[in-house]
């Protein structure tokens, strides 16, 4: 499955790095309580993702990315 590692600026100005998978890239039945419908209510540039390190849903803001986004293959 495709996964990503990206750094972004939080509202506080702090930089955080997240390793995540896009919901559409994760095989069905793997995640708890599918929240795919929630994606339609997000603002432009925001995407619901699965944080691979924290094991939970997060919203990723593509507009605040700092540096390059690393794409790689992983198993969930």
C-alpha positions as a Markdown table, in Angstrom:
| # | Residue | x | y | z |
|---|---|---|---|---|
| 1 | Unk | 0.0 | 0.0 | 0.0 |
| 2 | Unk | 1.2 | 3.6 | -0.7 |
| 3 | Unk | 2.1 | 5.7 | 2.3 |
| 4 | Unk | 3.5 | 9.2 | 2.7 |
| 5 | Unk | 5.8 | 11.0 | 5.1 |
| 6 | Unk | 5.4 | 14.8 | 5.1 |
| 7 | Unk | 6.2 | 17.7 | 7.4 |
| 8 | Unk | 3.7 | 20.5 | 7.8 |
| 9 | Unk | 3.3 | 23.7 | 9.9 |
| 10 | Unk | 0.7 | 23.4 | 12.6 |
| 11 | Unk | -1.5 | 26.4 | 13.5 |
| 12 | Unk | 0.9 | 27.2 | 16.3 |
| 13 | Unk | 3.8 | 27.5 | 13.8 |
| 14 | Unk | 5.4 | 24.3 | 15.1 |
| 15 | Unk | 6.5 | 21.8 | 12.4 |
| 16 | Unk | 5.3 | 18.2 | 12.7 |
| 17 | Unk | 6.1 | 15.2 | 10.6 |
| 18 | Unk | 3.4 | 12.6 | 9.9 |
| 19 | Unk | 3.6 | 9.2 | 8.3 |
| 20 | Unk | 0.2 | 8.4 | 6.8 |
| 21 | Unk | -1.9 | 6.6 | 4.2 |
| 22 | Unk | -4.7 | 8.1 | 2.2 |
| 23 | Unk | -8.0 | 6.4 | 3.0 |
| 24 | Unk | -8.6 | 5.4 | -0.6 |
| 25 | Unk | -5.3 | 3.5 | -0.7 |
| 26 | Unk | -6.1 | 1.3 | 2.4 |
| 27 | Unk | -7.7 | -2.1 | 1.7 |
| 28 | Unk | -11.4 | -2.2 | 2.7 |
| 29 | Unk | -12.1 | -3.7 | 6.1 |
| 30 | Unk | -8.7 | -2.8 | 7.6 |
| 31 | Unk | -9.7 | 0.5 | 9.4 |
| 32 | Unk | -12.2 | 0.9 | 12.2 |
| 33 | Unk | -15.4 | 2.7 | 11.5 |
| 34 | Unk | -15.0 | 4.0 | 8.0 |
| 35 | Unk | -15.1 | 7.8 | 8.0 |
| 36 | Unk | -15.0 | 8.2 | 4.2 |
| 37 | Unk | -18.1 | 10.3 | 4.2 |
| 38 | Unk | -16.5 | 12.9 | 6.5 |
| 39 | Unk | -14.1 | 13.9 | 3.6 |
| 40 | Unk | -16.9 | 15.7 | 1.8 |
| 41 | Unk | -17.2 | 18.3 | 4.5 |
| 42 | Unk | -13.5 | 19.2 | 4.7 |
| 43 | Unk | -12.2 | 22.5 | 3.4 |
| 44 | Unk | -10.1 | 22.7 | 0.2 |
| 45 | Unk | -6.6 | 21.3 | 0.8 |
| 46 | Unk | -7.7 | 19.2 | 3.7 |
| 47 | Unk | -7.8 | 15.4 | 3.6 |
| 48 | Unk | -8.8 | 12.7 | 6.0 |
| 49 | Unk | -5.9 | 10.2 | 6.4 |
| 50 | Unk | -4.8 | 7.4 | 8.6 |
| 51 | Unk | -1.8 | 8.3 | 10.8 |
| 52 | Unk | 0.3 | 5.1 | 10.7 |
| 53 | Unk | 2.3 | 6.0 | 13.8 |
| 54 | Unk | -0.6 | 7.0 | 16.0 |
| 55 | Unk | -3.0 | 4.5 | 14.6 |
| 56 | Unk | -5.9 | 6.9 | 14.2 |
| 57 | Unk | -7.7 | 9.2 | 11.7 |
| 58 | Unk | -6.2 | 12.7 | 11.2 |
| 59 | Unk | -6.9 | 15.6 | 8.9 |
| 60 | Unk | -3.9 | 16.5 | 6.8 |
| 61 | Unk | -3.6 | 20.0 | 5.4 |
| 62 | Unk | -1.8 | 19.9 | 2.0 |
| 63 | Unk | -1.5 | 23.7 | 2.0 |
| 64 | Unk | 0.9 | 23.8 | 4.9 |
| 65 | Unk | 3.4 | 21.2 | 3.7 |
| 66 | Unk | 7.0 | 22.1 | 4.4 |
| 67 | Unk | 9.6 | 20.5 | 2.2 |
| 68 | Unk | 9.2 | 17.4 | 0.1 |
| 69 | Unk | 6.6 | 14.7 | 0.5 |
| 70 | Unk | 8.1 | 11.2 | 0.6 |
| 71 | Unk | 6.0 | 8.4 | -1.0 |
| 72 | Unk | 6.8 | 4.8 | -0.2 |
| 73 | Unk | 5.3 | 1.3 | 0.0 |
| 74 | Unk | 4.3 | -0.3 | 3.3 |
| 75 | Unk | 2.1 | -2.9 | 4.9 |
| 76 | Unk | -0.5 | -2.0 | 7.3 |
